[in-house]
Amino acid sequence: MGSIEAAAAAVESWAQLTVATLAKDLIFAHAGVVRWKDRAVVVPGRSLSGKSTLVLSFVERGADYYSYEYAVFDSEGRVFPYWRLPKLRVASDQKVATSLLGRTLGGAPPKPIPLGWVLISGYDRGSRWQPRRLSCGRTLLGLLDNTVPLRSRPEQSVKFLARAVKNAQGFEGMRGEAADFADQVLASL
């Protein structure tokens, strides 16, 4: 990446983080998001944790794209779309993402939906998704660990996300390749 492209990417990242930090009526958590059965599937994680690749794998299997970067929650605990074209690190995946998501991003943004599932996972080559069910509190902690304005607005962050997880299911476990993970998850939900 040339210096102009790197500078543009840095400015874009800074602008997105600033919005995520300062949005007064919304809480942003680093997470990939898709819609499945009219509920949000949220996969929290930091940069380079595989969120974009996981979102693409879910979309390839019929889920609707919501976000590869942030899960955006309102005061009722609903999840809003955060539409951006994923920035995948593998060129062939970027072509597929552009094709799949270009159709989705061309239409009207989807409506906010209730949270259905929070999937907390780490990658381990060759692993098979064998999650353990999380309590509501552990699910909340998994989201809070990736919440952007947690330090500046802790009460609001906890309040909004507690509403979101109240009727959701949380799962935690190691996962293998994104395609296998998406197959296993969508078949079980």
Backbone bond lengths (Angstrom), bond angles and torsions (degrees), N, CA, C in turn:
res aa  C-N    CA-C-N  psi(-1)  N-CA   C-N-CA  omega(-1)  CA-C   N-CA-C  phi
1 M - - - 1.449 - - 1.530 107.34 -
2 G 1.329 115.96 129.82 1.449 121.03 179.46 1.515 111.57 -71.43
3 S 1.318 115.94 170.23 1.461 119.82 -175.93 1.533 112.28 -66.28
4 I 1.338 117.96 -34.47 1.468 119.60 178.19 1.520 110.33 -68.22
5 E 1.347 116.60 -43.13 1.470 119.79 178.45 1.525 111.11 -64.36
6 A 1.323 116.39 -40.33 1.473 120.29 178.85 1.525 110.66 -64.66
7 A 1.319 116.98 -41.53 1.468 120.54 178.84 1.522 110.61 -65.12
8 A 1.339 116.75 -42.29 1.474 120.55 178.73 1.522 110.49 -62.98
9 A 1.330 116.85 -42.28 1.466 120.66 178.97 1.528 110.76 -63.56
10 A 1.335 116.87 -39.59 1.465 120.68 179.35 1.527 110.92 -65.89
11 V 1.329 117.24 -41.81 1.466 120.89 178.85 1.526 109.94 -65.22
12 E 1.328 116.87 -43.55 1.469 120.24 178.71 1.530 110.95 -61.09
13 S 1.317 116.75 -44.85 1.462 121.09 179.21 1.529 110.35 -61.96
14 W 1.325 117.54 -44.50 1.462 121.81 178.76 1.528 110.40 -61.24
15 A 1.343 117.28 -43.79 1.470 121.27 -179.20 1.527 110.70 -63.01
16 Q 1.325 117.18 -43.59 1.465 120.19 179.45 1.524 111.00 -64.40
17 L 1.311 117.00 -43.12 1.464 120.53 179.50 1.529 110.99 -64.95
18 T 1.319 116.98 -36.90 1.463 121.10 177.59 1.527 110.68 -63.59
19 V 1.318 116.80 -45.88 1.470 120.78 176.99 1.525 109.71 -60.66
20 A 1.326 117.23 -45.78 1.468 121.62 -179.04 1.525 111.64 -62.15
21 T 1.310 117.05 -32.62 1.463 121.58 -179.48 1.524 112.07 -78.86
22 L 1.328 117.09 -39.85 1.463 121.14 -170.65 1.525 115.64 -96.83
23 A 1.320 119.15 -10.52 1.469 120.61 -179.53 1.522 109.14 -59.62
24 K 1.321 117.59 116.72 1.469 122.08 -171.64 1.529 114.40 -75.51
25 D 1.317 117.66 -34.79 1.460 120.48 -173.90 1.530 113.40 -106.05
26 L 1.324 116.16 11.42 1.461 121.13 -178.87 1.524 109.16 -137.53
27 I 1.325 115.12 152.14 1.458 121.21 175.21 1.519 107.94 -117.62
28 F 1.330 116.12 126.73 1.456 122.96 -179.25 1.532 109.56 -104.15
29 A 1.336 116.08 129.63 1.461 121.50 173.72 1.526 107.71 -121.96
30 H 1.326 116.79 138.32 1.471 119.88 175.94 1.524 107.24 -64.55
31 A 1.328 116.16 114.92 1.464 120.23 -178.00 1.521 110.35 -170.26
32 G 1.314 114.81 151.51 1.449 121.08 167.53 1.518 107.21 -88.42
33 V 1.348 117.14 146.90 1.465 121.04 -177.27 1.526 110.27 -140.13
34 V 1.326 115.09 134.16 1.462 121.72 169.67 1.520 108.32 -133.98
35 R 1.337 115.47 161.03 1.467 120.40 174.30 1.528 107.82 -101.65
36 W 1.326 114.91 133.29 1.456 122.31 177.15 1.526 106.88 -141.42
37 K 1.317 116.89 123.44 1.467 121.77 -179.02 1.534 111.36 54.86
38 D 1.315 116.01 43.08 1.468 124.03 177.59 1.521 114.63 60.83
39 R 1.318 115.96 25.70 1.463 121.68 175.14 1.525 108.63 -135.85
40 A 1.323 115.12 155.93 1.464 120.15 179.99 1.524 110.91 -83.95
41 V 1.319 115.00 134.76 1.462 123.17 168.66 1.524 104.62 -104.45
42 V 1.328 116.73 117.30 1.460 121.95 -175.66 1.526 108.81 -115.46
43 V 1.341 114.72 128.10 1.464 121.61 178.52 1.534 107.09 -118.37
44 P 1.349 116.71 93.74 1.459 119.20 -178.77 1.522 111.48 -70.64
45 G 1.325 115.30 149.44 1.464 119.60 177.58 1.509 111.50 174.58
46 R 1.288 115.20 156.75 1.457 121.85 178.65 1.535 110.16 -79.68
47 S 1.307 116.50 175.70 1.464 121.27 175.61 1.524 109.30 -58.61
48 L 1.311 115.37 144.41 1.467 124.48 179.85 1.530 113.69 68.63
49 S 1.338 117.91 16.83 1.468 120.07 178.45 1.525 112.31 -90.68
50 G 1.342 117.47 -4.38 1.463 120.61 178.02 1.515 114.51 100.58
51 K 1.329 118.07 11.24 1.472 120.66 -177.79 1.530 112.25 -57.29
52 S 1.320 116.91 -47.55 1.467 120.78 -176.76 1.521 111.53 -62.84
53 T 1.312 116.96 -43.43 1.462 121.24 179.37 1.525 110.62 -64.97
54 L 1.323 117.22 -39.00 1.462 120.68 177.82 1.522 111.05 -65.59
55 V 1.337 116.94 -44.88 1.466 120.66 178.68 1.527 109.73 -58.97
56 L 1.329 117.25 -45.88 1.459 121.04 178.97 1.528 110.81 -59.48
57 S 1.318 117.70 -42.16 1.472 120.88 178.94 1.525 111.80 -63.82
58 F 1.328 117.42 -39.27 1.467 120.51 176.46 1.528 110.73 -64.93
59 V 1.331 116.52 -44.08 1.473 120.89 -178.91 1.530 110.32 -64.03
60 E 1.323 117.54 -40.09 1.469 121.11 177.97 1.525 111.42 -60.18
61 R 1.318 117.34 -23.54 1.470 122.28 -177.50 1.529 112.44 -101.46
62 G 1.318 117.10 10.47 1.454 120.42 172.42 1.510 117.14 109.52
63 A 1.320 118.56 -4.23 1.465 120.63 176.41 1.525 108.85 -74.48
64 D 1.317 116.62 157.61 1.458 122.08 178.91 1.528 110.08 -95.99
65 Y 1.316 115.96 134.91 1.460 122.68 -178.41 1.516 111.60 -70.33
66 Y 1.338 116.33 133.93 1.466 122.94 172.51 1.528 111.05 -122.16
67 S 1.325 117.78 -44.64 1.456 119.95 -178.18 1.516 110.84 -169.72
68 Y 1.318 115.86 149.90 1.464 120.14 171.26 1.530 110.93 -110.60
69 E 1.333 116.92 -7.07 1.456 120.35 -172.82 1.535 114.08 -117.83
70 Y 1.341 116.39 -45.70 1.464 119.98 -175.37 1.521 111.22 -135.62
71 A 1.333 115.22 139.36 1.462 121.75 163.43 1.524 104.39 -93.21
72 V 1.330 116.55 125.99 1.459 121.74 -175.69 1.530 108.10 -111.74
73 F 1.334 116.43 117.68 1.459 122.99 -174.82 1.523 110.68 -110.07
74 D 1.344 115.88 141.25 1.469 120.08 173.57 1.522 109.53 -101.51
75 S 1.327 117.15 -176.49 1.464 122.20 -175.64 1.521 112.94 -65.91
76 E 1.331 117.40 -20.75 1.461 121.22 177.27 1.525 112.33 -88.60
77 G 1.323 117.06 -2.81 1.454 121.27 -179.89 1.524 113.79 86.50
78 R 1.336 116.89 7.88 1.464 119.63 177.97 1.526 110.11 -77.13
79 V 1.339 114.94 154.11 1.464 121.73 -179.54 1.527 109.25 -105.76
80 F 1.330 115.34 127.22 1.459 122.49 179.41 1.522 110.09 -99.63
81 P 1.328 117.15 154.34 1.472 119.20 174.52 1.525 110.33 -71.75
82 Y 1.302 115.94 150.43 1.466 123.17 171.60 1.517 105.42 -132.46
83 W 1.322 114.99 84.14 1.465 121.44 -170.85 1.513 112.91 -78.91
84 R 1.294 114.71 116.93 1.457 124.04 172.24 1.526 105.60 -145.66
85 L 1.297 117.02 147.50 1.456 120.15 174.84 1.524 107.74 -72.89
86 P 1.326 117.65 124.19 1.471 119.77 -177.67 1.523 112.43 -57.78
87 K 1.311 114.63 143.78 1.462 120.89 175.31 1.517 107.26 -105.09
88 L 1.316 114.46 91.77 1.462 119.97 -179.29 1.522 109.23 -89.65
89 R 1.296 115.54 149.75 1.454 119.82 -175.33 1.520 113.80 -86.29
90 V 1.324 117.30 -8.97 1.464 121.43 178.64 1.522 107.97 -107.59
91 A 1.313 117.39 124.38 1.474 121.80 -173.96 1.527 112.36 -58.13
92 S 1.336 118.44 -40.53 1.467 120.04 -179.10 1.527 110.75 -65.16
93 D 1.320 117.94 -37.71 1.467 121.18 176.74 1.520 110.91 -66.65
94 Q 1.333 116.67 -35.41 1.462 120.24 179.28 1.524 110.64 -63.55
95 K 1.344 117.20 -38.60 1.470 120.48 177.50 1.520 110.50 -63.22
96 V 1.321 116.93 -45.51 1.465 121.54 179.59 1.525 109.69 -63.37
97 A 1.335 117.32 -44.56 1.466 121.35 -179.91 1.512 110.51 -60.84
98 T 1.321 117.04 -44.34 1.458 121.04 -179.72 1.521 110.36 -60.62
99 S 1.329 116.93 -41.78 1.461 121.36 179.95 1.526 111.67 -67.37
100 L 1.325 116.64 -51.27 1.476 121.32 -177.79 1.523 112.05 -65.62
101 L 1.300 116.11 -49.20 1.441 120.34 -172.43 1.517 112.06 -81.39
102 G 1.335 117.14 -22.24 1.456 120.32 176.85 1.512 111.15 -59.02
103 R 1.330 116.76 -38.32 1.473 121.08 177.11 1.527 109.54 -65.05
104 T 1.311 116.78 -45.23 1.466 121.35 -178.57 1.517 111.33 -66.66
105 L 1.321 117.05 -46.52 1.458 121.36 -175.41 1.516 112.55 -70.41
106 G 1.331 117.74 -15.05 1.460 121.09 179.58 1.510 113.27 -76.54
107 G 1.325 118.67 -19.86 1.461 122.60 -178.05 1.511 112.00 -92.76
108 A 1.322 114.28 -171.11 1.466 120.32 177.62 1.526 109.44 -71.76
109 P 1.322 117.31 144.01 1.462 119.26 178.47 1.529 110.58 -59.39
110 P 1.326 116.73 142.94 1.457 119.31 177.88 1.518 111.55 -67.92
111 K 1.298 115.58 161.82 1.467 122.25 -179.63 1.531 110.10 -78.74
112 P 1.335 116.87 157.21 1.469 119.43 174.11 1.527 109.56 -64.37
113 I 1.316 115.64 146.18 1.466 121.49 -176.41 1.527 110.06 -134.29
114 P 1.339 116.14 160.06 1.465 118.59 176.18 1.532 111.16 -71.49
115 L 1.302 115.06 152.79 1.457 121.27 175.71 1.518 108.74 -72.97
116 G 1.318 116.56 132.34 1.459 121.10 177.99 1.515 112.24 -107.72
117 W 1.341 115.31 -46.89 1.459 120.26 -172.99 1.521 110.84 -143.93
118 V 1.328 115.75 140.35 1.459 122.82 171.88 1.524 106.16 -118.50
119 L 1.332 115.60 122.16 1.462 121.70 -176.92 1.521 109.00 -114.10
120 I 1.318 115.70 106.94 1.459 120.95 -179.65 1.517 106.71 -99.01
121 S 1.331 115.35 116.88 1.463 118.55 -174.27 1.505 111.85 -144.57
122 G 1.293 114.70 154.11 1.451 122.61 171.40 1.516 107.62 -123.43
123 Y 1.311 116.88 152.89 1.461 121.49 -177.97 1.518 110.74 -85.99
124 D 1.334 115.51 133.94 1.453 122.42 173.18 1.527 106.25 -143.22
125 R 1.313 115.91 110.38 1.464 121.25 -176.80 1.531 111.00 -49.37
126 G 1.316 115.45 128.03 1.453 121.03 178.13 1.521 114.92 85.97
127 S 1.323 117.09 -5.17 1.471 119.55 179.48 1.516 110.76 -73.35
128 R 1.304 114.22 153.47 1.461 121.57 173.14 1.523 106.27 -114.53
129 W 1.320 116.60 136.74 1.464 122.77 -178.58 1.518 109.18 -62.76
130 Q 1.313 117.00 109.10 1.457 124.21 175.57 1.526 106.99 -131.49
131 P 1.333 115.39 74.41 1.467 119.67 -170.12 1.515 113.56 -75.52
132 R 1.309 113.23 159.18 1.466 118.86 168.94 1.518 106.48 -105.98
133 R 1.304 115.57 144.85 1.467 121.63 179.87 1.515 108.84 -74.83
134 L 1.319 116.36 136.62 1.453 121.92 -179.61 1.522 111.20 -101.73
135 S 1.313 115.92 149.27 1.458 120.88 172.40 1.526 108.02 -69.19
136 C 1.300 115.56 167.22 1.468 121.02 176.70 1.536 109.53 -58.60
137 G 1.318 117.30 -42.05 1.456 121.54 -179.68 1.519 113.08 -64.69
138 R 1.335 116.95 -43.08 1.474 120.42 178.56 1.524 110.88 -67.60
139 T 1.325 116.76 -35.49 1.463 120.48 176.41 1.521 110.01 -63.72
140 L 1.329 116.29 -44.05 1.460 121.84 177.54 1.531 110.27 -59.95
141 L 1.317 117.55 -44.96 1.465 120.92 179.58 1.526 111.72 -62.41
142 G 1.337 116.90 -36.88 1.465 120.24 177.70 1.512 112.30 -63.11
143 L 1.340 116.77 -37.12 1.468 120.06 175.92 1.530 111.03 -73.46
144 L 1.324 116.19 -43.93 1.468 119.62 -178.66 1.528 111.71 -60.57
145 D 1.324 117.32 -32.25 1.456 121.38 179.08 1.531 111.86 -61.99
146 N 1.331 116.61 -19.28 1.464 121.53 -178.90 1.530 112.56 -118.40
147 T 1.328 117.36 16.40 1.460 122.32 -175.93 1.526 110.64 -87.63
148 V 1.322 115.68 126.46 1.464 121.51 -174.86 1.535 112.45 -65.86
149 P 1.344 120.27 -52.84 1.475 118.57 -174.76 1.532 114.14 -89.56
150 L 1.321 118.50 24.59 1.465 120.61 -175.98 1.529 112.00 -59.58
151 R 1.310 117.71 -41.65 1.476 119.82 -179.09 1.518 112.52 -73.29
152 S 1.327 117.25 -36.26 1.467 119.57 -176.70 1.526 112.52 -85.05
153 R 1.335 117.80 -27.97 1.463 121.11 -179.49 1.541 110.22 -139.63
154 P 1.330 117.28 65.53 1.470 119.76 -175.15 1.529 113.76 -63.36
155 E 1.342 117.69 -43.56 1.473 119.39 -178.26 1.517 111.59 -62.64
156 Q 1.323 116.12 -46.28 1.459 120.47 -179.70 1.531 110.56 -64.50
157 S 1.326 117.51 -41.15 1.464 121.50 179.43 1.527 110.62 -59.80
158 V 1.318 116.33 -48.87 1.466 120.53 -179.30 1.530 110.59 -64.37
159 K 1.321 116.83 -43.98 1.468 121.33 -178.50 1.529 111.66 -60.40
160 F 1.330 117.63 -50.61 1.467 121.56 -178.11 1.530 111.27 -64.05
161 L 1.329 116.14 -45.52 1.473 119.30 -176.28 1.527 111.94 -73.78
162 A 1.327 117.74 -30.94 1.464 120.15 175.61 1.526 110.07 -63.42
163 R 1.320 117.30 -40.09 1.472 120.45 175.28 1.520 110.73 -62.39
164 A 1.324 116.22 -40.45 1.465 120.53 -177.84 1.529 111.69 -64.59
165 V 1.329 117.62 -44.33 1.471 120.12 -174.13 1.527 113.08 -82.27
166 K 1.329 117.36 -9.88 1.468 121.31 -176.25 1.535 112.62 -52.28
167 N 1.322 117.51 -41.33 1.465 121.31 -178.42 1.523 112.46 -114.61
168 A 1.329 116.38 20.89 1.466 121.32 -179.38 1.528 110.25 -106.51
169 Q 1.318 114.89 168.84 1.458 121.29 175.40 1.519 108.62 -116.02
170 G 1.320 116.04 136.29 1.457 121.08 177.92 1.512 110.49 -114.12
171 F 1.329 115.20 142.02 1.465 121.71 179.17 1.524 108.77 -137.18
172 E 1.332 115.32 147.92 1.463 120.55 179.26 1.517 109.48 -138.17
173 G 1.336 115.62 139.56 1.452 120.51 177.04 1.514 111.28 173.18
174 M 1.305 115.53 168.41 1.464 120.71 177.46 1.535 108.48 -80.47
175 R 1.321 114.93 150.22 1.454 120.91 178.97 1.510 109.23 -130.27
176 G 1.338 113.85 157.31 1.461 120.46 174.30 1.513 109.67 -95.72
177 E 1.321 116.12 -135.08 1.465 121.42 -177.44 1.528 111.16 -64.41
178 A 1.330 116.09 149.47 1.458 122.58 -174.85 1.527 112.32 -58.51
179 A 1.318 117.87 -42.87 1.466 120.74 -177.99 1.526 111.22 -62.95
180 D 1.329 116.61 -43.91 1.471 120.17 178.36 1.522 111.05 -64.90
181 F 1.322 116.27 -42.44 1.458 121.74 178.88 1.530 110.38 -59.77
182 A 1.326 117.08 -47.89 1.470 121.07 -179.97 1.528 110.73 -61.02
183 D 1.318 117.31 -43.06 1.474 120.54 177.77 1.528 110.78 -59.29
184 Q 1.321 116.36 -48.49 1.469 120.88 -177.64 1.521 111.18 -64.50
185 V 1.310 117.50 -44.13 1.465 120.80 -177.15 1.514 111.25 -66.45
186 L 1.329 117.25 -52.01 1.471 119.41 -175.74 1.525 111.93 -65.70
187 A 1.313 118.14 -30.39 1.468 120.68 177.16 1.519 111.20 -69.72
188 S 1.334 117.34 -26.55 1.470 120.47 -175.98 1.534 113.80 -94.76
189 L 1.330 117.36 -13.14 1.469 119.18 -176.96 1.517 111.68 -90.80
